[in-house]
């Protein structure tokens, strides 16, 4: 389920409109990391379940990756056992460093893809791959299309709504994230990705 | 002190010694545990909860024959560090994908959880999954041993979002769950609330250690008072000190709670199946006349 949530870097920064025009499987396979590790400049587009690549691979490198993935799948189906790079045990620090949450940076104004998992009247409970879900009001445009399982686009505001109130020892938390609903991505009938 | 027959006493003390060996690492409450087990006795033959009644005298003869062989069933698993092979049930990658490493914001952090944290990224605490793997392994191992010995396991969670999931899981593994409002003396005043001779749980598993107002669940301190070992998932805003086997991890995301439920269910079922297998082998090896 977490694989469905992708985070696409805000388009307005660099004007990379072309990214939406690409084919869906290329969209999934390639993984972009931030060019500057500290700043949020540059485009980043991630998928939770796929393996990490530091730079966008083009040409022979991309073709080689694609071919080795296909070969691995073929080997697995034929039952051949051979050590492959994907089966190496990655440390927690490595997985964390290359996880979408870390690569994303601050959550403010990031575009994410979420999935509606619960509906109460006009409130949509949307899970986008973080610790908490967010709750958004059903929009007036295309209201009936927002059903359980629909994938939506969100602009994140905060990953956890918590604040220290006067006289308290610890923060009071709402156990919710905060996001603005931008729109639907596709209908509920689309096949789910692994 | 409850008066019981000599043989039954022998059986109980051996049972206690085995249990104490398992628990003594974390809590030195040997004497208290002995008292608790004497208070609520379970015979292998009869399923009734009783002490000091006529039925005890009848089962003495059966106990005498089976004690020597029954011992082997109980002591053999204790010689292995991972008798039920629970390390193959989960991997670090599974925990990572279930978002177990995500903690609350820095302001919500409990001071005693700091040793279990990997770090803090943009105000969000990250729990160290390397430590979580070890703690989870120990907790599941203990749960399995308790289930192997026919112990009563109680699952507690006050999160309304997961109450149905926890109850369903408890039902599927044949154990108990309490996901509603916790009345004051449920453990400490059990004979008054439930009637005399009630058997208390042998293990309490907390899927979430906090109640709905972000305070520690009353059952944690009550279990410590009644010398009942506890296993609990502690998030970065929880207090891990009174819990016997804490599991530092996320308790707010559905994916991580589903993972814990799945792991506990598989552990308990595995342990019970193993016990049934061992009993069957024993009954085949020594046919009763």
Interface residues (C-beta under 8 A of the other chain):
Chain A: X1 X2 X48 X49 X89 X90 X92 X93 X95 X96 X99 X101 X102 X105 X106 X107 X117 X127 X129 X130 X131 X132 X159 X160 X162 X163 X164 X170 X171 X172 X173 X175
Chain B: X92 X93 X96 X97 X99 X101 X102 X103 X104 X105 X107 X108 X109 X110 X118 X121 X122 X124 X126 X128 X129 X130 X214 X237 X250 X252 X253 X254 X255
